[in-house]
Amino acid sequence: MEIVRMSCCGSTWVGADRAHCCRRFAGCGAVFDDAPLFDTHRPRGTCVDPRTLDLAQTKNGIWLRPLDLAG
């Protein structure tokens, strides 16, 4: 199994399926577990604070659904 490390805008994460909200394109720099979570945090093309969306952040800074942490 190959571990894919990604980095951009000062953020680093593991996994090619993650969704990064790039600061270079007026984003917040956050990294989300998947594209649907990314879309949820930008409902009108503007970033919403992930903490207000009942998401949990891993120790590596990736935002995900709280039930994913129970896993």
PDB file of N, CA, C and O in Angstrom:
ATOM      1  N   MET A   1       0.827  -1.167   0.000  1.00  0.00           N
ATOM      2  CA  MET A   1       0.000   0.000   0.000  1.00  0.00           C
ATOM      3  C   MET A   1       0.888   1.252   0.000  1.00  0.00           C
ATOM      4  O   MET A   1       1.770   1.405   0.844  1.00  0.00           O
ATOM      5  N   GLU A   2       0.638   2.119  -0.943  1.00  0.00           N
ATOM      6  CA  GLU A   2       1.408   3.357  -1.047  1.00  0.00           C
ATOM      7  C   GLU A   2       0.703   4.469  -0.278  1.00  0.00           C
ATOM      8  O   GLU A   2      -0.506   4.650  -0.420  1.00  0.00           O
ATOM      9  N   ILE A   3       1.446   5.210   0.530  1.00  0.00           N
ATOM     10  CA  ILE A   3       0.906   6.352   1.255  1.00  0.00           C
ATOM     11  C   ILE A   3       1.157   7.595   0.419  1.00  0.00           C
ATOM     12  O   ILE A   3       2.299   7.916   0.088  1.00  0.00           O
ATOM     13  N   VAL A   4       0.081   8.288   0.082  1.00  0.00           N
ATOM     14  CA  VAL A   4       0.176   9.479  -0.747  1.00  0.00           C
ATOM     15  C   VAL A   4       0.132  10.703   0.162  1.00  0.00           C
ATOM     16  O   VAL A   4      -0.871  10.948   0.832  1.00  0.00           O
ATOM     17  N   ARG A   5       1.213  11.464   0.182  1.00  0.00           N
ATOM     18  CA  ARG A   5       1.277  12.692   0.974  1.00  0.00           C
ATOM     19  C   ARG A   5       1.070  13.883   0.049  1.00  0.00           C
ATOM     20  O   ARG A   5       1.669  13.972  -1.022  1.00  0.00           O
ATOM     21  N   MET A   6       0.218  14.785   0.483  1.00  0.00           N
ATOM     22  CA  MET A   6      -0.088  15.969  -0.304  1.00  0.00           C
ATOM     23  C   MET A   6       0.237  17.200   0.547  1.00  0.00           C
ATOM     24  O   MET A   6       0.214  17.135   1.776  1.00  0.00           O
ATOM     25  N   SER A   7       0.536  18.310  -0.110  1.00  0.00           N
ATOM     26  CA  SER A   7       0.726  19.554   0.624  1.00  0.00           C
ATOM     27  C   SER A   7       0.408  20.735  -0.277  1.00  0.00           C
ATOM     28  O   SER A   7       0.607  20.684  -1.491  1.00  0.00           O
ATOM     29  N   CYS A   8      -0.093  21.804   0.341  1.00  0.00           N
ATOM     30  CA  CYS A   8      -0.438  23.026  -0.366  1.00  0.00           C
ATOM     31  C   CYS A   8      -0.719  24.101   0.682  1.00  0.00           C
ATOM     32  O   CYS A   8      -1.259  23.798   1.746  1.00  0.00           O
ATOM     33  N   CYS A   9      -0.371  25.312   0.403  1.00  0.00           N
ATOM     34  CA  CYS A   9      -0.726  26.452   1.256  1.00  0.00           C
ATOM     35  C   CYS A   9      -0.263  26.285   2.701  1.00  0.00           C
ATOM     36  O   CYS A   9      -0.880  26.848   3.605  1.00  0.00           O
ATOM     37  N   GLY A  10       0.788  25.540   2.937  1.00  0.00           N
ATOM     38  CA  GLY A  10       1.266  25.332   4.293  1.00  0.00           C
ATOM     39  C   GLY A  10       0.591  24.185   5.021  1.00  0.00           C
ATOM     40  O   GLY A  10       0.924  23.912   6.174  1.00  0.00           O
ATOM     41  N   SER A  11      -0.351  23.505   4.376  1.00  0.00           N
ATOM     42  CA  SER A  11      -1.019  22.344   4.968  1.00  0.00           C
ATOM     43  C   SER A  11      -0.457  21.077   4.337  1.00  0.00           C
ATOM     44  O   SER A  11      -0.106  21.059   3.157  1.00  0.00           O
ATOM     45  N   THR A  12      -0.376  20.017   5.139  1.00  0.00           N
ATOM     46  CA  THR A  12       0.080  18.723   4.650  1.00  0.00           C
ATOM     47  C   THR A  12      -0.899  17.671   5.145  1.00  0.00           C
ATOM     48  O   THR A  12      -1.360  17.738   6.285  1.00  0.00           O
ATOM     49  N   TRP A  13      -1.221  16.696   4.291  1.00  0.00           N
ATOM     50  CA  TRP A  13      -2.152  15.646   4.655  1.00  0.00           C
ATOM     51  C   TRP A  13      -1.821  14.384   3.886  1.00  0.00           C
ATOM     52  O   TRP A  13      -1.058  14.404   2.920  1.00  0.00           O
ATOM     53  N   VAL A  14      -2.410  13.283   4.332  1.00  0.00           N
ATOM     54  CA  VAL A  14      -2.232  11.989   3.690  1.00  0.00           C
ATOM     55  C   VAL A  14      -3.564  11.598   3.047  1.00  0.00           C
ATOM     56  O   VAL A  14      -4.622  11.696   3.668  1.00  0.00           O
ATOM     57  N   GLY A  15      -3.491  11.160   1.813  1.00  0.00           N
ATOM     58  CA  GLY A  15      -4.675  10.672   1.129  1.00  0.00           C
ATOM     59  C   GLY A  15      -5.065  11.535  -0.056  1.00  0.00           C
ATOM     60  O   GLY A  15      -5.327  12.728   0.094  1.00  0.00           O
ATOM     61  N   ALA A  16      -5.103  10.937  -1.217  1.00  0.00           N
ATOM     62  CA  ALA A  16      -5.441  11.664  -2.441  1.00  0.00           C
ATOM     63  C   ALA A  16      -6.925  11.999  -2.525  1.00  0.00           C
ATOM     64  O   ALA A  16      -7.313  12.852  -3.323  1.00  0.00           O
ATOM     65  N   ASP A  17      -7.767  11.345  -1.718  1.00  0.00           N
ATOM     66  CA  ASP A  17      -9.208  11.595  -1.761  1.00  0.00           C
ATOM     67  C   ASP A  17      -9.646  12.762  -0.879  1.00  0.00           C
ATOM     68  O   ASP A  17     -10.823  13.122  -0.878  1.00  0.00           O
ATOM     69  N   ARG A  18      -8.737  13.345  -0.145  1.00  0.00           N
ATOM     70  CA  ARG A  18      -9.075  14.483   0.711  1.00  0.00           C
ATOM     71  C   ARG A  18      -9.412  15.682  -0.162  1.00  0.00           C
ATOM     72  O   ARG A  18      -9.038  15.734  -1.334  1.00  0.00           O
ATOM     73  N   ALA A  19     -10.123  16.649   0.418  1.00  0.00           N
ATOM     74  CA  ALA A  19     -10.484  17.869  -0.301  1.00  0.00           C
ATOM     75  C   ALA A  19      -9.894  19.068   0.430  1.00  0.00           C
ATOM     76  O   ALA A  19     -10.232  19.332   1.584  1.00  0.00           O
ATOM     77  N   HIS A  20      -9.019  19.784  -0.247  1.00  0.00           N
ATOM     78  CA  HIS A  20      -8.325  20.933   0.337  1.00  0.00           C
ATOM     79  C   HIS A  20      -8.940  22.229  -0.170  1.00  0.00           C
ATOM     80  O   HIS A  20      -9.147  22.396  -1.372  1.00  0.00           O
ATOM     81  N   CYS A  21      -9.229  23.140   0.739  1.00  0.00           N
ATOM     82  CA  CYS A  21      -9.779  24.452   0.381  1.00  0.00           C
ATOM     83  C   CYS A  21      -8.599  25.423   0.264  1.00  0.00           C
ATOM     84  O   CYS A  21      -8.166  26.012   1.254  1.00  0.00           O
ATOM     85  N   CYS A  22      -8.100  25.575  -0.932  1.00  0.00           N
ATOM     86  CA  CYS A  22      -6.836  26.256  -1.201  1.00  0.00           C
ATOM     87  C   CYS A  22      -6.883  27.762  -0.957  1.00  0.00           C
ATOM     88  O   CYS A  22      -7.762  28.461  -1.462  1.00  0.00           O
ATOM     89  N   ARG A  23      -5.923  28.242  -0.175  1.00  0.00           N
ATOM     90  CA  ARG A  23      -5.813  29.683   0.103  1.00  0.00           C
ATOM     91  C   ARG A  23      -5.460  30.477  -1.152  1.00  0.00           C
ATOM     92  O   ARG A  23      -5.800  31.655  -1.262  1.00  0.00           O
ATOM     93  N   ARG A  24      -4.786  29.840  -2.085  1.00  0.00           N
ATOM     94  CA  ARG A  24      -4.415  30.542  -3.320  1.00  0.00           C
ATOM     95  C   ARG A  24      -5.628  30.933  -4.148  1.00  0.00           C
ATOM     96  O   ARG A  24      -5.530  31.780  -5.037  1.00  0.00           O
ATOM     97  N   PHE A  25      -6.761  30.326  -3.864  1.00  0.00           N
ATOM     98  CA  PHE A  25      -7.993  30.608  -4.604  1.00  0.00           C
ATOM     99  C   PHE A  25      -9.080  31.123  -3.660  1.00  0.00           C
ATOM    100  O   PHE A  25     -10.255  30.790  -3.812  1.00  0.00           O
ATOM    101  N   ALA A  26      -8.674  31.937  -2.689  1.00  0.00           N
ATOM    102  CA  ALA A  26      -9.574  32.576  -1.717  1.00  0.00           C
ATOM    103  C   ALA A  26     -10.247  31.586  -0.771  1.00  0.00           C
ATOM    104  O   ALA A  26     -11.331  31.865  -0.259  1.00  0.00           O
ATOM    105  N   GLY A  27      -9.625  30.441  -0.532  1.00  0.00           N
ATOM    106  CA  GLY A  27     -10.157  29.463   0.407  1.00  0.00           C
ATOM    107  C   GLY A  27      -9.590  29.672   1.801  1.00  0.00           C
ATOM    108  O   GLY A  27      -8.806  30.590   2.038  1.00  0.00           O
ATOM    109  N   CYS A  28      -9.995  28.816   2.709  1.00  0.00           N
ATOM    110  CA  CYS A  28      -9.587  28.940   4.112  1.00  0.00           C
ATOM    111  C   CYS A  28      -8.363  28.095   4.467  1.00  0.00           C
ATOM    112  O   CYS A  28      -7.788  28.277   5.541  1.00  0.00           O
ATOM    113  N   GLY A  29      -7.952  27.181   3.593  1.00  0.00           N
ATOM    114  CA  GLY A  29      -6.787  26.339   3.858  1.00  0.00           C
ATOM    115  C   GLY A  29      -7.107  25.035   4.564  1.00  0.00           C
ATOM    116  O   GLY A  29      -6.212  24.218   4.782  1.00  0.00           O
ATOM    117  N   ALA A  30      -8.362  24.824   4.924  1.00  0.00           N
ATOM    118  CA  ALA A  30      -8.747  23.605   5.640  1.00  0.00           C
ATOM    119  C   ALA A  30      -8.694  22.386   4.712  1.00  0.00           C
ATOM    120  O   ALA A  30      -8.810  22.503   3.492  1.00  0.00           O
ATOM    121  N   VAL A  31      -8.517  21.215   5.329  1.00  0.00           N
ATOM    122  CA  VAL A  31      -8.518  19.947   4.602  1.00  0.00           C
ATOM    123  C   VAL A  31      -9.686  19.117   5.127  1.00  0.00           C
ATOM    124  O   VAL A  31      -9.846  18.943   6.336  1.00  0.00           O
ATOM    125  N   PHE A  32     -10.498  18.608   4.204  1.00  0.00           N
ATOM    126  CA  PHE A  32     -11.685  17.835   4.555  1.00  0.00           C
ATOM    127  C   PHE A  32     -11.518  16.390   4.121  1.00  0.00           C
ATOM    128  O   PHE A  32     -10.782  16.088   3.182  1.00  0.00           O
ATOM    129  N   ASP A  33     -12.213  15.503   4.820  1.00  0.00           N
ATOM    130  CA  ASP A  33     -12.105  14.072   4.565  1.00  0.00           C
ATOM    131  C   ASP A  33     -12.531  13.698   3.151  1.00  0.00           C
ATOM    132  O   ASP A  33     -11.989  12.761   2.564  1.00  0.00           O
ATOM    133  N   ASP A  34     -13.503  14.429   2.602  1.00  0.00           N
ATOM    134  CA  ASP A  34     -13.968  14.113   1.254  1.00  0.00           C
ATOM    135  C   ASP A  34     -14.625  15.339   0.608  1.00  0.00           C
ATOM    136  O   ASP A  34     -14.828  16.365   1.258  1.00  0.00           O
ATOM    137  N   ALA A  35     -14.944  15.214  -0.649  1.00  0.00           N
ATOM    138  CA  ALA A  35     -15.528  16.331  -1.405  1.00  0.00           C
ATOM    139  C   ALA A  35     -16.888  16.785  -0.868  1.00  0.00           C
ATOM    140  O   ALA A  35     -17.133  17.991  -0.825  1.00  0.00           O
ATOM    141  N   PRO A  36     -17.788  15.877  -0.455  1.00  0.00           N
ATOM    142  CA  PRO A  36     -19.060  16.354   0.092  1.00  0.00           C
ATOM    143  C   PRO A  36     -18.885  17.255   1.328  1.00  0.00           C
ATOM    144  O   PRO A  36     -19.630  18.221   1.490  1.00  0.00           O
ATOM    145  N   LEU A  37     -17.918  16.953   2.191  1.00  0.00           N
ATOM    146  CA  LEU A  37     -17.667  17.822   3.342  1.00  0.00           C
ATOM    147  C   LEU A  37     -17.130  19.175   2.888  1.00  0.00           C
ATOM    148  O   LEU A  37     -17.506  20.210   3.439  1.00  0.00           O
ATOM    149  N   PHE A  38     -16.266  19.172   1.901  1.00  0.00           N
ATOM    150  CA  PHE A  38     -15.770  20.427   1.330  1.00  0.00           C
ATOM    151  C   PHE A  38     -16.944  21.259   0.820  1.00  0.00           C
ATOM    152  O   PHE A  38     -17.038  22.451   1.114  1.00  0.00           O
ATOM    153  N   ASP A  39     -17.832  20.635   0.063  1.00  0.00           N
ATOM    154  CA  ASP A  39     -18.995  21.338  -0.479  1.00  0.00           C
ATOM    155  C   ASP A  39     -19.884  21.888   0.632  1.00  0.00           C
ATOM    156  O   ASP A  39     -20.418  22.990   0.508  1.00  0.00           O
ATOM    157  N   THR A  40     -20.047  21.133   1.715  1.00  0.00           N
ATOM    158  CA  THR A  40     -20.863  21.577   2.843  1.00  0.00           C
ATOM    159  C   THR A  40     -20.292  22.842   3.471  1.00  0.00           C
ATOM    160  O   THR A  40     -21.050  23.705   3.916  1.00  0.00           O
ATOM    161  N   HIS A  41     -18.983  22.964   3.511  1.00  0.00           N
ATOM    162  CA  HIS A  41     -18.376  24.126   4.153  1.00  0.00           C
ATOM    163  C   HIS A  41     -18.345  25.365   3.240  1.00  0.00           C
ATOM    164  O   HIS A  41     -17.962  26.446   3.687  1.00  0.00           O
ATOM    165  N   ARG A  42     -18.742  25.216   1.973  1.00  0.00           N
ATOM    166  CA  ARG A  42     -18.809  26.356   1.044  1.00  0.00           C
ATOM    167  C   ARG A  42     -20.186  26.404   0.365  1.00  0.00           C
ATOM    168  O   ARG A  42     -20.278  26.273  -0.855  1.00  0.00           O
ATOM    169  N   PRO A  43     -21.250  26.591   1.146  1.00  0.00           N
ATOM    170  CA  PRO A  43     -22.595  26.499   0.582  1.00  0.00           C
ATOM    171  C   PRO A  43     -22.907  27.555  -0.480  1.00  0.00           C
ATOM    172  O   PRO A  43     -23.682  27.294  -1.401  1.00  0.00           O
ATOM    173  N   ARG A  44     -22.320  28.725  -0.363  1.00  0.00           N
ATOM    174  CA  ARG A  44     -22.572  29.791  -1.338  1.00  0.00           C
ATOM    175  C   ARG A  44     -21.266  30.316  -1.932  1.00  0.00           C
ATOM    176  O   ARG A  44     -21.167  31.481  -2.318  1.00  0.00           O
ATOM    177  N   GLY A  45     -20.272  29.440  -1.995  1.00  0.00           N
ATOM    178  CA  GLY A  45     -18.983  29.836  -2.547  1.00  0.00           C
ATOM    179  C   GLY A  45     -18.099  30.587  -1.571  1.00  0.00           C
ATOM    180  O   GLY A  45     -17.048  31.103  -1.949  1.00  0.00           O
ATOM    181  N   THR A  46     -18.522  30.649  -0.310  1.00  0.00           N
ATOM    182  CA  THR A  46     -17.748  31.298   0.744  1.00  0.00           C
ATOM    183  C   THR A  46     -17.559  30.301   1.881  1.00  0.00           C
ATOM    184  O   THR A  46     -18.484  29.566   2.228  1.00  0.00           O
ATOM    185  N   CYS A  47     -16.381  30.277   2.451  1.00  0.00           N
ATOM    186  CA  CYS A  47     -16.087  29.313   3.511  1.00  0.00           C
ATOM    187  C   CYS A  47     -16.895  29.584   4.779  1.00  0.00           C
ATOM    188  O   CYS A  47     -17.090  30.728   5.189  1.00  0.00           O
ATOM    189  N   VAL A  48     -17.358  28.487   5.382  1.00  0.00           N
ATOM    190  CA  VAL A  48     -18.012  28.500   6.682  1.00  0.00           C
ATOM    191  C   VAL A  48     -17.059  27.795   7.644  1.00  0.00           C
ATOM    192  O   VAL A  48     -16.442  26.795   7.277  1.00  0.00           O
ATOM    193  N   ASP A  49     -16.934  28.297   8.853  1.00  0.00           N
ATOM    194  CA  ASP A  49     -16.064  27.688   9.857  1.00  0.00           C
ATOM    195  C   ASP A  49     -16.498  26.242  10.099  1.00  0.00           C
ATOM    196  O   ASP A  49     -17.646  26.016  10.483  1.00  0.00           O
ATOM    197  N   PRO A  50     -15.622  25.257   9.888  1.00  0.00           N
ATOM    198  CA  PRO A  50     -15.994  23.846  10.074  1.00  0.00           C
ATOM    199  C   PRO A  50     -16.521  23.534  11.469  1.00  0.00           C
ATOM    200  O   PRO A  50     -17.323  22.614  11.632  1.00  0.00           O
ATOM    201  N   ARG A  51     -16.083  24.285  12.478  1.00  0.00           N
ATOM    202  CA  ARG A  51     -16.554  24.034  13.850  1.00  0.00           C
ATOM    203  C   ARG A  51     -18.054  24.285  13.980  1.00  0.00           C
ATOM    204  O   ARG A  51     -18.698  23.718  14.864  1.00  0.00           O
ATOM    205  N   THR A  52     -18.619  25.125  13.115  1.00  0.00           N
ATOM    206  CA  THR A  52     -20.052  25.413  13.172  1.00  0.00           C
ATOM    207  C   THR A  52     -20.878  24.356  12.439  1.00  0.00           C
ATOM    208  O   THR A  52     -22.107  24.427  12.442  1.00  0.00           O
ATOM    209  N   LEU A  53     -20.230  23.392  11.820  1.00  0.00           N
ATOM    210  CA  LEU A  53     -20.909  22.361  11.033  1.00  0.00           C
ATOM    211  C   LEU A  53     -20.944  21.005  11.733  1.00  0.00           C
ATOM    212  O   LEU A  53     -21.245  19.989  11.107  1.00  0.00           O
ATOM    213  N   ASP A  54     -20.638  20.988  13.024  1.00  0.00           N
ATOM    214  CA  ASP A  54     -20.607  19.740  13.797  1.00  0.00           C
ATOM    215  C   ASP A  54     -19.599  18.744  13.241  1.00  0.00           C
ATOM    216  O   ASP A  54     -19.822  17.535  13.304  1.00  0.00           O
ATOM    217  N   LEU A  55     -18.499  19.239  12.701  1.00  0.00           N
ATOM    218  CA  LEU A  55     -17.429  18.371  12.223  1.00  0.00           C
ATOM    219  C   LEU A  55     -16.387  18.236  13.324  1.00  0.00           C
ATOM    220  O   LEU A  55     -16.319  19.071  14.225  1.00  0.00           O
ATOM    221  N   ALA A  56     -15.595  17.210  13.255  1.00  0.00           N
ATOM    222  CA  ALA A  56     -14.519  16.975  14.205  1.00  0.00           C
ATOM    223  C   ALA A  56     -13.198  17.070  13.457  1.00  0.00           C
ATOM    224  O   ALA A  56     -13.114  16.719  12.280  1.00  0.00           O
ATOM    225  N   GLN A  57     -12.169  17.546  14.146  1.00  0.00           N
ATOM    226  CA  GLN A  57     -10.859  17.679  13.522  1.00  0.00           C
ATOM    227  C   GLN A  57      -9.908  16.643  14.107  1.00  0.00           C
ATOM    228  O   GLN A  57      -9.814  16.494  15.326  1.00  0.00           O
ATOM    229  N   THR A  58      -9.207  15.931  13.236  1.00  0.00           N
ATOM    230  CA  THR A  58      -8.232  14.948  13.702  1.00  0.00           C
ATOM    231  C   THR A  58      -6.998  15.668  14.232  1.00  0.00           C
ATOM    232  O   THR A  58      -6.857  16.877  14.049  1.00  0.00           O
ATOM    233  N   LYS A  59      -6.112  14.937  14.882  1.00  0.00           N
ATOM    234  CA  LYS A  59      -4.879  15.548  15.388  1.00  0.00           C
ATOM    235  C   LYS A  59      -4.003  16.058  14.246  1.00  0.00           C
ATOM    236  O   LYS A  59      -3.120  16.889  14.460  1.00  0.00           O
ATOM    237  N   ASN A  60      -4.248  15.563  13.037  1.00  0.00           N
ATOM    238  CA  ASN A  60      -3.503  16.023  11.859  1.00  0.00           C
ATOM    239  C   ASN A  60      -4.196  17.168  11.140  1.00  0.00           C
ATOM    240  O   ASN A  60      -3.720  17.630  10.103  1.00  0.00           O
ATOM    241  N   GLY A  61      -5.323  17.633  11.686  1.00  0.00           N
ATOM    242  CA  GLY A  61      -5.990  18.792  11.137  1.00  0.00           C
ATOM    243  C   GLY A  61      -7.020  18.539  10.055  1.00  0.00           C
ATOM    244  O   GLY A  61      -7.487  19.486   9.422  1.00  0.00           O
ATOM    245  N   ILE A  62      -7.387  17.284   9.826  1.00  0.00           N
ATOM    246  CA  ILE A  62      -8.375  16.961   8.792  1.00  0.00           C
ATOM    247  C   ILE A  62      -9.768  16.978   9.414  1.00  0.00           C
ATOM    248  O   ILE A  62     -10.014  16.339  10.437  1.00  0.00           O
ATOM    249  N   TRP A  63     -10.669  17.715   8.784  1.00  0.00           N
ATOM    250  CA  TRP A  63     -12.054  17.796   9.257  1.00  0.00           C
ATOM    251  C   TRP A  63     -12.849  16.617   8.718  1.00  0.00           C
ATOM    252  O   TRP A  63     -12.790  16.306   7.529  1.00  0.00           O
ATOM    253  N   LEU A  64     -13.603  15.955   9.616  1.00  0.00           N
ATOM    254  CA  LEU A  64     -14.431  14.837   9.204  1.00  0.00           C
ATOM    255  C   LEU A  64     -15.690  14.743  10.046  1.00  0.00           C
ATOM    256  O   LEU A  64     -15.851  15.462  11.032  1.00  0.00           O
ATOM    257  N   ARG A  65     -16.564  13.861   9.650  1.00  0.00           N
ATOM    258  CA  ARG A  65     -17.807  13.642  10.387  1.00  0.00           C
ATOM    259  C   ARG A  65     -17.465  12.992  11.719  1.00  0.00           C
ATOM    260  O   ARG A  65     -16.624  12.094  11.755  1.00  0.00           O
ATOM    261  N   PRO A  66     -18.097  13.422  12.830  1.00  0.00           N
ATOM    262  CA  PRO A  66     -17.772  12.849  14.139  1.00  0.00           C
ATOM    263  C   PRO A  66     -17.906  11.331  14.192  1.00  0.00           C
ATOM    264  O   PRO A  66     -17.119  10.681  14.880  1.00  0.00           O
ATOM    265  N   LEU A  67     -18.865  10.750  13.496  1.00  0.00           N
ATOM    266  CA  LEU A  67     -19.025   9.294  13.518  1.00  0.00           C
ATOM    267  C   LEU A  67     -17.833   8.587  12.879  1.00  0.00           C
ATOM    268  O   LEU A  67     -17.553   7.435  13.209  1.00  0.00           O
ATOM    269  N   ASP A  68     -17.125   9.260  11.968  1.00  0.00           N
ATOM    270  CA  ASP A  68     -15.940   8.662  11.345  1.00  0.00           C
ATOM    271  C   ASP A  68     -14.838   8.439  12.378  1.00  0.00           C
ATOM    272  O   ASP A  68     -14.016   7.537  12.218  1.00  0.00           O
ATOM    273  N   LEU A  69     -14.813   9.253  13.437  1.00  0.00           N
ATOM    274  CA  LEU A  69     -13.811   9.103  14.481  1.00  0.00           C
ATOM    275  C   LEU A  69     -14.082   7.877  15.356  1.00  0.00           C
ATOM    276  O   LEU A  69     -13.152   7.303  15.923  1.00  0.00           O
ATOM    277  N   ALA A  70     -15.342   7.476  15.465  1.00  0.00           N
ATOM    278  CA  ALA A  70     -15.714   6.345  16.310  1.00  0.00           C
ATOM    279  C   ALA A  70     -15.237   5.016  15.753  1.00  0.00           C
ATOM    280  O   ALA A  70     -15.058   4.047  16.491  1.00  0.00           O
ATOM    281  N   GLY A  71     -15.033   4.980  14.447  1.00  0.00           N
ATOM    282  CA  GLY A  71     -14.744   3.852  13.681  1.00  0.00           C
ATOM    283  C   GLY A  71     -13.839   2.826  13.957  1.00  0.00           C
ATOM    284  O   GLY A  71     -13.704   1.892  13.166  1.00  0.00           O
TER     285      GLY A  71
END
